[in-house]
Amino acid sequence: MEENSEIVMVCTDAEMRDEKGRFIREMRWNFNKDFWRQSIGNGSVVRRDLFFKENIWYDEKLVLLLEDVDIALHALKNKKWDFIPEILRIYYHYPKRKGTNLSTFATLNHQWLLKDINYFLKKNLPIYEKIGKEALSWLYFYIGKYCLRVGII
């Protein structure tokens, strides 16, 4: 980012470790062009002035799901960003079993999840439709995964 002032965000691969620091798995991404799949947060470095210049903030109507994807869609659209294909971040206390993350799933309830999904789709579905089938299939997979985890489907 210091070498290229046009780049507004950089993200990296990650490693997951349990509460005792033992290796669980790697998270490798291929997000060089797929801004619609990227989220701001989770190890991303974003230029602070992007939020002030563009007046972009987290949408408070999205409580539990897709809030980081939503902000990335609007912050990164038509902007340059980069990906470093190295593990430069480590998540500690990552749950071994998917769906046991207390920060998300312990507080997740059906009404909030459905409200978030409906709001996100109303706001962002045209973006995904314009990008194409790959973006749409990822979005529906992502939403379906959360619905299965909380027992909606």
C-alpha positions in Angstrom: 0.0 0.0 0.0 3.0 2.3 0.6 4.2 1.6 -2.9 0.9 2.2 -4.6 -1.4 4.9 -3.3 -4.3 3.6 -5.5 -4.6 0.4 -3.5 -7.2 0.8 -0.7 -7.1 -2.7 0.9 -4.7 -5.7 1.2 -5.7 -9.1 2.6 -3.8 -12.3 3.2 -4.1 -16.0 3.8 -4.6 -17.3 7.4 -3.9 -20.1 9.8 -6.4 -21.4 12.4 -5.2 -22.5 15.8 -7.2 -23.9 18.8 -7.3 -22.4 22.3 -4.0 -24.1 23.1 -2.3 -22.8 20.0 -2.3 -26.1 18.1 -2.6 -26.0 14.4 -6.1 -26.7 12.9 -5.9 -25.7 9.3 -4.9 -23.1 6.7 -7.3 -20.8 5.0 -6.1 -20.1 1.5 -7.9 -17.7 -0.7 -7.9 -16.7 -4.4 -9.5 -13.3 -4.1 -7.4 -11.3 -6.5 -10.4 -10.3 -8.7 -13.4 -11.4 -6.7 -14.2 -8.3 -4.6 -17.7 -9.6 -4.2 -16.5 -12.5 -2.1 -14.1 -10.5 0.1 -14.9 -9.0 3.5 -13.4 -6.1 5.3 -12.2 -7.3 8.6 -10.6 -10.6 9.4 -7.0 -9.6 8.6 -7.6 -7.0 6.0 -5.7 -3.7 6.0 -7.8 -0.9 4.7 -6.9 2.7 4.2 -8.6 4.7 7.0 -9.3 7.7 4.7 -11.4 5.5 2.4 -14.2 5.4 4.9 -14.2 9.2 5.4 -13.7 10.2 1.8 -16.5 7.8 0.6 -18.6 8.2 3.7 -18.7 4.4 4.0 -19.6 2.8 7.3 -21.0 -0.5 8.6 -24.7 -0.8 7.9 -26.3 -1.0 11.4 -29.3 -2.8 9.9 -27.1 -5.9 9.4 -26.7 -7.3 12.8 -25.3 -10.8 12.5 -24.5 -11.8 9.0 -22.9 -10.3 5.9 -22.1 -6.9 7.4 -18.4 -7.2 6.5 -19.3 -8.4 3.0 -21.8 -5.5 2.6 -19.2 -2.9 3.5 -16.6 -4.4 1.2 -19.0 -4.4 -1.7 -19.5 -0.7 -1.4 -16.0 0.3 -0.2 -14.1 -1.8 -2.8 -16.3 -1.4 -5.8 -14.3 0.3 -8.5 -11.3 0.5 -6.2 -7.9 -1.2 -6.4 -7.0 -3.8 -3.8 -4.4 -6.5 -3.5 -3.9 -9.9 -2.0 -0.7 -11.3 -0.5 -0.8 -15.1 -1.0 1.0 -15.8 2.3 -0.1 -16.7 5.8 0.4 -13.4 7.5 -2.4 -13.8 10.1 -3.3 -16.4 12.7 -6.7 -16.9 14.3 -6.4 -18.3 17.9 -9.2 -20.0 19.7 -10.8 -21.0 16.4 -13.4 -23.7 16.9 -12.4 -27.1 15.7 -16.0 -27.9 14.7 -17.6 -25.4 12.3 -20.7 -23.8 13.6 -19.4 -23.5 17.2 -18.0 -20.0 17.1 -19.6 -18.3 20.1 -19.3 -14.8 18.7 -21.7 -15.7 15.9 -23.7 -18.8 16.5 -24.5 -18.5 20.2 -26.3 -15.3 19.6 -27.8 -16.1 16.3 -31.5 -16.5 16.1 -33.8 -17.3 13.2 -35.6 -13.9 13.1 -32.4 -11.9 13.1 -30.8 -14.1 10.5 -33.8 -14.0 8.1 -34.0 -10.2 8.6 -30.3 -9.8 7.7 -30.6 -12.1 4.7 -33.7 -10.3 3.3 -32.2 -6.9 3.9 -28.8 -7.8 2.3 -30.4 -9.4 -0.7 -32.7 -6.4 -1.3 -29.7 -4.0 -1.0 -27.1 -6.0 -2.9 -28.7 -8.7 -5.1 -28.4 -6.5 -8.2 -24.7 -6.2 -7.7 -24.3 -10.0 -7.6 -26.7 -10.5 -10.6 -24.6 -8.0 -12.6 -21.3 -9.8 -11.8 -22.7 -13.2 -12.9 -23.5 -16.7 -12.0 -20.3 -17.4 -10.0 -21.0 -14.5 -7.7 -24.7 -15.5 -7.3 -23.8 -19.1 -6.6 -21.3 -18.1 -3.9 -23.8 -15.8 -2.3 -26.5 -18.4 -2.1 -24.0 -21.0 -0.8 -22.9 -18.6 1.9 -26.4 -17.8 3.0 -27.5 -21.5 2.9 -24.5 -22.5 5.0 -25.6 -20.2 7.8 -29.3 -21.2 7.5 -28.2 -24.9 7.9 -26.0 -24.1 10.9 -28.9 -22.6 12.9 -31.5 -25.1 11.7 -33.6 -22.9 9.4 -33.3 -25.4 6.6 
